[in-house]
Amino acid sequence: QVQLVESGGGLVQPGDSLRLSCAASGSISSIYTMAWYRQAPMKQREGVATITSGGSTNYADFVKGRFAISRDNAKNTVWLQMNSLKPEDTAVYYCYALINRGIWGQGTQVTVSV
């Protein structure tokens, strides 16, 4: 089974950028939908962005225009470019593969604070 490992999180200031990576242990070329979710303290996990194997993307309203999801099937990697970060973007960000019952990564912490 494919395993997902996120990286790239950290502590940044409002307005900064971060690029999250999700590295898969196996091929993702056959996985139609890859996604990023996030979960803030005391809140439910919520979808951030999705990308299909053909490159079609979809974003939650609260990140439209600021975040960009991309994937490289040859590198078995999905990225989330996050620009103009806000304190409310603080959360653990998870990579997700829509295959079988779904595969989650372990998450990477993003903290946006002055």
C-alpha positions in Angstrom: 0.0 0.0 0.0 1.2 3.5 -0.8 2.3 5.6 2.2 2.3 9.3 2.2 4.9 11.6 4.0 4.3 15.3 4.3 7.0 17.8 4.8 7.6 21.6 4.5 5.6 22.9 7.4 6.9 25.4 9.9 6.5 28.7 11.7 6.0 31.7 9.5 4.7 35.2 9.8 1.5 36.5 8.2 2.0 37.2 4.5 4.7 34.6 4.2 4.8 31.6 1.9 5.4 27.9 2.4 5.5 25.0 0.1 4.3 21.6 1.5 5.4 18.4 -0.1 3.7 15.0 0.0 6.0 12.2 -1.1 4.4 8.8 -1.9 6.2 5.5 -1.3 4.8 4.2 -4.5 3.3 5.3 -7.8 0.5 7.8 -7.7 -0.1 7.8 -11.4 -3.2 5.5 -11.0 -4.6 7.5 -8.1 -7.2 9.8 -9.7 -7.6 12.3 -6.9 -4.9 13.5 -4.5 -5.8 16.2 -1.9 -4.7 18.3 1.0 -6.7 18.7 4.1 -6.1 20.6 7.3 -7.1 20.4 10.9 -6.9 23.3 13.3 -7.0 22.9 17.1 -10.5 22.1 18.3 -11.8 22.1 14.8 -12.8 19.4 12.3 -10.6 18.4 9.5 -11.5 20.3 6.3 -10.6 20.0 2.7 -8.2 22.5 1.2 -7.5 21.5 -2.3 -7.8 18.5 -4.7 -6.1 17.6 -7.9 -6.9 14.9 -10.4 -4.5 12.7 -12.3 -5.2 14.9 -15.3 -4.3 18.1 -13.4 -7.8 19.5 -12.7 -7.8 21.4 -9.4 -10.4 22.5 -6.9 -10.0 24.7 -3.9 -11.8 25.6 -0.8 -13.1 29.2 -0.9 -10.9 30.2 2.0 -7.7 29.5 0.1 -8.7 30.4 -3.5 -6.2 32.8 -5.0 -3.6 32.1 -2.3 -2.9 28.3 -2.5 -2.0 26.1 -5.4 -1.9 22.4 -5.6 0.2 20.5 -8.1 1.4 17.0 -8.7 4.1 15.2 -10.6 3.2 11.6 -11.1 6.7 10.7 -12.3 8.1 11.9 -9.0 5.2 10.5 -6.9 4.8 13.9 -5.3 2.1 16.4 -4.6 2.7 19.9 -3.5 0.8 22.7 -1.9 2.1 26.2 -2.5 0.7 28.5 0.2 1.1 32.2 -0.3 -0.2 35.2 1.7 -0.6 33.0 4.8 -2.9 34.2 7.5 -3.0 33.2 11.2 -6.2 31.3 10.5 -4.3 29.0 8.2 -2.6 27.6 11.3 -3.3 23.9 11.3 -1.8 20.4 10.7 -1.9 19.8 7.0 -2.5 16.3 5.7 -2.0 14.7 2.3 -4.7 12.3 1.2 -4.9 9.8 -1.6 -8.4 8.8 -2.8 -7.8 5.1 -3.3 -9.3 2.1 -1.7 -10.6 3.4 1.7 -8.3 6.4 1.5 -4.8 6.9 2.6 -3.6 9.7 4.9 -0.2 11.0 5.7 0.9 11.8 9.2 0.6 15.5 8.7 2.8 18.5 8.9 2.3 21.5 11.3 1.9 25.0 9.8 1.9 27.9 12.2 1.3 31.4 11.1 2.0 33.9 13.8 3.6 37.3 14.4 
